[in-house]
Amino acid sequence: MTLDKPLNGSDLQLRAVYKQASDEFILEETWKFDKNNKLSGSYNFASEEASFAYTYTKDDWSATGRYNFQKDTTVLEVSKKEGKATFGATYALKDQAATLSWAAKPFKAVLKGNVGRGGVKATQVVLVATHEFDL
C-alpha cells in the first residue's frame, strides 16, 4: 500500500509492505525536498531494524549515504548514468567492503571486495541477467 502526498512543500511517500513468507511488516517513507534532495527511511517491525538514507542527485550523478541503526553501519554510494548504463561504487565504513557495478538492462555486473591497508582482499564477481514479464 502506498500513499503519495505533498506536505509542507515536499513530496512525501509512505509505503507499507507485508511479506507473508517471512511474516514481516515494513514501513518505508521517502521525503523529496526538491528534485536533487531525498531523505528515506524504513522500519522492519519483525526484526526491529531501522535505517535511513540521504540522496543528492545532480544531472547524471547521484551520491547516497545510508545508515543502519541495528548493525551500526554506514555505507557511501556514488553512481553515474551514462546513456542506458549505470556505473556505481559503494563503500561500507565499518567492514571496508567495497563494490563496483555496471548495469544496463537486462544485465548487471558487480565486483565485490574488502579494501584496507593491505590492499584489496576477498574479491568476488557477480554477473546477473534478468527477464521481466507480466503476471
C-alpha distance (Angstrom), angle and dihedral (degrees) to the residues before:
residue distance angle dihedral
M1 . . .
T2 3.80 . .
L3 3.79 132.0 .
D4 3.82 120.3 -166.6
K5 3.80 116.1 -169.8
P6 3.81 137.7 158.2
L7 3.81 109.8 -124.1
N8 3.82 126.9 179.2
G9 3.81 92.3 -20.8
S10 3.82 93.9 -48.5
D11 3.78 131.9 98.9
L12 3.80 111.7 -116.9
Q13 3.79 123.2 -164.5
L14 3.80 121.2 -172.9
R15 3.78 119.8 -171.2
A16 3.78 129.1 -173.8
V17 3.80 116.3 -163.5
Y18 3.80 127.6 -173.2
K19 3.81 118.9 -167.6
Q20 3.79 107.9 -162.0
A21 3.81 96.5 -169.8
S22 3.82 92.8 59.9
D23 3.84 96.4 24.1
E24 3.81 91.5 -124.3
F25 3.79 128.6 153.4
I26 3.82 114.7 -161.6
L27 3.79 127.1 -173.7
E28 3.83 116.6 -158.9
E29 3.77 129.4 -176.8
T30 3.79 132.7 -174.8
W31 3.80 127.1 -168.6
K32 3.80 115.4 -163.7
F33 3.79 104.9 -165.3
D34 3.80 92.6 179.9
K35 3.81 136.8 -29.9
N36 3.83 91.5 -70.4
N37 3.83 104.9 39.7
K38 3.79 128.1 62.2
L39 3.82 132.5 167.3
S40 3.79 119.6 -167.4
G41 3.78 136.4 175.6
S42 3.77 140.8 176.8
Y43 3.78 138.5 -163.4
N44 3.80 125.2 -161.8
F45 3.81 108.5 -156.0
A46 3.83 94.2 -163.6
S47 3.82 96.7 54.1
E48 3.83 95.0 24.0
E49 3.80 87.4 -129.7
A50 3.80 117.7 156.8
S51 3.78 129.0 -175.1
F52 3.78 140.6 164.2
A53 3.78 137.1 -164.5
Y54 3.79 136.6 -164.7
T55 3.81 118.4 -154.8
Y56 3.79 128.1 -168.7
T57 3.81 117.6 -168.5
K58 3.80 126.6 -167.7
D59 3.79 119.6 174.9
D60 3.84 106.1 -53.4
W61 3.83 94.1 -15.8
S62 3.80 127.2 91.8
A63 3.82 130.1 -175.7
T64 3.81 123.2 -170.2
G65 3.78 135.1 -177.5
R66 3.83 116.7 -163.7
Y67 3.79 129.9 -171.3
N68 3.82 128.2 -169.3
F69 3.81 112.8 -161.3
Q70 3.83 98.6 -159.3
K71 3.80 95.2 47.1
D72 3.82 92.7 35.9
T73 3.80 89.3 -136.4
T74 3.78 132.1 147.1
V75 3.79 120.7 -160.5
L76 3.81 124.3 -169.9
E77 3.80 119.7 -158.3
V78 3.81 135.3 -174.9
S79 3.80 125.5 -176.1
K80 3.78 138.4 174.7
K81 3.77 129.3 -162.8
E82 3.78 115.1 -141.2
G83 3.79 110.7 -178.5
K84 3.81 107.0 -57.4
A85 3.80 92.5 -18.3
T86 3.80 128.9 85.5
F87 3.81 122.6 -156.4
G88 3.80 119.4 -162.8
A89 3.78 145.6 174.4
T90 3.81 129.9 -165.7
Y91 3.78 132.8 -172.7
A92 3.81 127.7 -170.1
L93 3.79 110.1 -151.7
K94 3.81 98.4 -155.5
D95 3.81 101.5 50.6
Q96 3.84 97.3 19.3
A97 3.82 91.8 -125.4
A98 3.79 112.8 161.7
T99 3.78 134.8 -173.9
L100 3.78 136.1 -169.3
S101 3.79 116.5 -162.1
W102 3.78 142.5 -175.8
A103 3.81 123.3 -169.7
A104 3.79 132.2 -178.5
K105 3.79 113.1 157.9
P106 2.96 123.9 -73.5
F107 3.84 91.7 16.9
K108 3.79 133.2 64.3
A109 3.81 130.2 176.0
V110 3.81 123.5 -168.7
L111 3.80 128.8 -173.7
K112 3.83 112.6 -161.7
G113 3.77 129.8 -170.7
N114 3.78 146.9 136.3
V115 3.78 117.9 -104.4
G116 3.76 128.0 -163.7
R117 3.77 144.1 119.4
G118 3.81 91.3 -45.5
G119 3.80 93.2 54.3
V120 3.80 126.8 -114.5
K121 3.82 117.6 -17.6
A122 3.82 137.3 177.2
T123 3.78 97.6 19.6
Q124 3.80 120.2 -170.4
V125 3.80 131.4 -178.3
V126 3.81 122.0 -151.3
L127 3.81 123.0 -170.5
V128 3.81 119.2 -170.7
A129 3.79 132.3 -175.0
T130 3.80 117.2 -172.5
H131 3.76 134.3 -169.3
E132 3.80 121.3 -159.0
F133 3.77 120.9 -150.7
D134 3.80 139.1 168.7
L135 3.78 120.1 -107.7
